[in-house]
Amino acid sequence: MNKTATVADEVFFRIESDILDGPCKPGDLLTEMKLCERLHVSRTPVREALTRLRQEELIADTPKGAVVVGISEKDLCDIYDIRMRVEGMAAALCAGRISDADLQKLENTVALQMFYARREQSEQLKELDGDFHRTVYDLCGNRTLSAILHDLHRKVQYFRRLSVQNPQRAYAAAEEHMAILGALQAHDPEKAEALTVEHIRHAKENILKMKGA
């Protein structure tokens, strides 16, 4: 990869992160000049990044310029509905092939998650929640499935962070992870899938409730 492509990638991920994680709100105007000044780069990588963001439908062109679209409530529902099916499949595949060593890692992750949930420490919970899900789908043995889930999780990172800031939901999520872990330890694909689907449904319901509050 050449230097220009590397800079363009970095610019893309910086702007995408700002859009997905909250600093850039829907309706905000993105101008090339201001982005160049803020990121200390030339116009070429900024233009490449904006093109990719248009393709991702995270920004849209208006008479005033490029405007942030972000993730709408419908997008959020669609992503969680897809996660229910795809991540449930990943959990089922994982249950059939996970090793004792990886089960131990997951057990440690869930134990820490329970520890921090009791203490309502949301920053640590966000990382541990992500670690649990990434471990499961990275061990499913299907690279395409794993790549899809990495992308979906990235797109809802802001909402997932909000979710773990709710103490009741954070503790419930840790308990749900414990149940999924039990199904993985039993190498029970059907139960692992069903519990994962239920867990993601609860997460979706909680986020929609928070958005409506």
NORCOR-V96899 format. One record per residue. N is the residue number from 1. RES is the residue in three letters. PSI is psi in radians with two decimals (NA if undefined). Layout:
# NORCOR-V96899
n=N res=RES psi=PSI
n=N res=RES psi=PSI
This chain:
# NORCOR-V96899
n=1 res=MET psi=2.31
n=2 res=ASN psi=3.01
n=3 res=LYS psi=-0.73
n=4 res=THR psi=-0.76
n=5 res=ALA psi=-0.68
n=6 res=THR psi=-0.78
n=7 res=VAL psi=-0.73
n=8 res=ALA psi=-0.72
n=9 res=ASP psi=-0.79
n=10 res=GLU psi=-0.73
n=11 res=VAL psi=-0.77
n=12 res=PHE psi=-0.87
n=13 res=PHE psi=-0.58
n=14 res=ARG psi=-0.84
n=15 res=ILE psi=-0.73
n=16 res=GLU psi=-0.76
n=17 res=SER psi=-0.71
n=18 res=ASP psi=-0.65
n=19 res=ILE psi=-0.79
n=20 res=LEU psi=-0.45
n=21 res=ASP psi=0.12
n=22 res=GLY psi=-0.67
n=23 res=PRO psi=-0.69
n=24 res=CYS psi=2.05
n=25 res=LYS psi=2.69
n=26 res=PRO psi=2.31
n=27 res=GLY psi=-0.28
n=28 res=ASP psi=2.45
n=29 res=LEU psi=2.31
n=30 res=LEU psi=2.03
n=31 res=THR psi=2.51
n=32 res=GLU psi=-0.78
n=33 res=MET psi=-0.81
n=34 res=LYS psi=-0.65
n=35 res=LEU psi=-0.70
n=36 res=CYS psi=-0.76
n=37 res=GLU psi=-0.75
n=38 res=ARG psi=-0.66
n=39 res=LEU psi=-0.09
n=40 res=HIS psi=0.87
n=41 res=VAL psi=2.95
n=42 res=SER psi=3.09
n=43 res=ARG psi=-0.49
n=44 res=THR psi=-0.93
n=45 res=PRO psi=-0.54
n=46 res=VAL psi=-0.76
n=47 res=ARG psi=-0.73
n=48 res=GLU psi=-0.73
n=49 res=ALA psi=-0.74
n=50 res=LEU psi=-0.62
n=51 res=THR psi=-0.78
n=52 res=ARG psi=-0.65
n=53 res=LEU psi=-0.58
n=54 res=ARG psi=-0.73
n=55 res=GLN psi=-0.58
n=56 res=GLU psi=-0.11
n=57 res=GLU psi=0.54
n=58 res=LEU psi=-0.31
n=59 res=ILE psi=2.82
n=60 res=ALA psi=2.63
n=61 res=ASP psi=2.38
n=62 res=THR psi=2.98
n=63 res=PRO psi=-0.47
n=64 res=LYS psi=-0.33
n=65 res=GLY psi=-2.84
n=66 res=ALA psi=2.20
n=67 res=VAL psi=2.45
n=68 res=VAL psi=2.27
n=69 res=VAL psi=-0.80
n=70 res=GLY psi=-2.71
n=71 res=ILE psi=1.99
n=72 res=SER psi=2.99
n=73 res=GLU psi=-0.64
n=74 res=LYS psi=-0.75
n=75 res=ASP psi=-0.77
n=76 res=LEU psi=-0.83
n=77 res=CYS psi=-0.75
n=78 res=ASP psi=-0.78
n=79 res=ILE psi=-0.77
n=80 res=TYR psi=-0.60
n=81 res=ASP psi=-0.70
n=82 res=ILE psi=-0.74
n=83 res=ARG psi=-0.70
n=84 res=MET psi=-0.78
n=85 res=ARG psi=-0.85
n=86 res=VAL psi=-0.75
n=87 res=GLU psi=-0.54
n=88 res=GLY psi=-0.72
n=89 res=MET psi=-0.74
n=90 res=ALA psi=-0.72
n=91 res=ALA psi=-0.69
n=92 res=ALA psi=-0.77
n=93 res=LEU psi=-0.72
n=94 res=CYS psi=-0.70
n=95 res=ALA psi=-0.53
n=96 res=GLY psi=-0.15
n=97 res=ARG psi=-0.06
n=98 res=ILE psi=2.44
n=99 res=SER psi=2.89
n=100 res=ASP psi=-0.65
n=101 res=ALA psi=-0.74
n=102 res=ASP psi=-0.59
n=103 res=LEU psi=-0.66
n=104 res=GLN psi=-0.70
n=105 res=LYS psi=-0.76
n=106 res=LEU psi=-0.68
n=107 res=GLU psi=-0.74
n=108 res=ASN psi=-0.71
n=109 res=THR psi=-0.81
n=110 res=VAL psi=-0.67
n=111 res=ALA psi=-0.75
n=112 res=LEU psi=-0.66
n=113 res=GLN psi=-0.76
n=114 res=MET psi=-0.71
n=115 res=PHE psi=-0.88
n=116 res=TYR psi=-0.51
n=117 res=ALA psi=-0.69
n=118 res=ARG psi=-0.50
n=119 res=ARG psi=0.05
n=120 res=GLU psi=0.76
n=121 res=GLN psi=1.58
n=122 res=SER psi=-0.55
n=123 res=GLU psi=-0.79
n=124 res=GLN psi=-0.63
n=125 res=LEU psi=-0.67
n=126 res=LYS psi=-0.78
n=127 res=GLU psi=-0.74
n=128 res=LEU psi=-0.67
n=129 res=ASP psi=-0.79
n=130 res=GLY psi=-0.71
n=131 res=ASP psi=-0.75
n=132 res=PHE psi=-0.89
n=133 res=HIS psi=-0.76
n=134 res=ARG psi=-0.71
n=135 res=THR psi=-0.80
n=136 res=VAL psi=-0.87
n=137 res=TYR psi=-0.40
n=138 res=ASP psi=-0.39
n=139 res=LEU psi=0.11
n=140 res=CYS psi=-0.27
n=141 res=GLY psi=0.16
n=142 res=ASN psi=1.79
n=143 res=ARG psi=-0.63
n=144 res=THR psi=-0.79
n=145 res=LEU psi=-0.77
n=146 res=SER psi=-0.75
n=147 res=ALA psi=-0.72
n=148 res=ILE psi=-0.77
n=149 res=LEU psi=-0.64
n=150 res=HIS psi=-0.78
n=151 res=ASP psi=-0.77
n=152 res=LEU psi=-0.73
n=153 res=HIS psi=-0.68
n=154 res=ARG psi=-0.67
n=155 res=LYS psi=-0.39
n=156 res=VAL psi=0.39
n=157 res=GLN psi=-0.66
n=158 res=TYR psi=-0.79
n=159 res=PHE psi=-0.59
n=160 res=ARG psi=-0.63
n=161 res=ARG psi=-0.71
n=162 res=LEU psi=-0.69
n=163 res=SER psi=-0.77
n=164 res=VAL psi=-0.16
n=165 res=GLN psi=-0.18
n=166 res=ASN psi=1.91
n=167 res=PRO psi=-0.71
n=168 res=GLN psi=-0.76
n=169 res=ARG psi=-0.66
n=170 res=ALA psi=-0.75
n=171 res=TYR psi=-0.72
n=172 res=ALA psi=-0.70
n=173 res=ALA psi=-0.69
n=174 res=ALA psi=-0.71
n=175 res=GLU psi=-0.66
n=176 res=GLU psi=-0.68
n=177 res=HIS psi=-0.68
n=178 res=MET psi=-0.71
n=179 res=ALA psi=-0.73
n=180 res=ILE psi=-0.74
n=181 res=LEU psi=-0.74
n=182 res=GLY psi=-0.71
n=183 res=ALA psi=-0.64
n=184 res=LEU psi=-0.71
n=185 res=GLN psi=-0.56
n=186 res=ALA psi=-0.06
n=187 res=HIS psi=0.83
n=188 res=ASP psi=1.66
n=189 res=PRO psi=-0.77
n=190 res=GLU psi=-0.76
n=191 res=LYS psi=-0.70
n=192 res=ALA psi=-0.74
n=193 res=GLU psi=-0.83
n=194 res=ALA psi=-0.76
n=195 res=LEU psi=-0.61
n=196 res=THR psi=-0.77
n=197 res=VAL psi=-0.76
n=198 res=GLU psi=-0.73
n=199 res=HIS psi=-0.79
n=200 res=ILE psi=-0.62
n=201 res=ARG psi=-0.75
n=202 res=HIS psi=-0.71
n=203 res=ALA psi=-0.76
n=204 res=LYS psi=-0.82
n=205 res=GLU psi=-0.70
n=206 res=ASN psi=-0.76
n=207 res=ILE psi=-0.76
n=208 res=LEU psi=-0.63
n=209 res=LYS psi=-0.73
n=210 res=MET psi=-0.69
n=211 res=LYS psi=-0.53
n=212 res=GLY psi=-0.14
n=213 res=ALA psi=NA
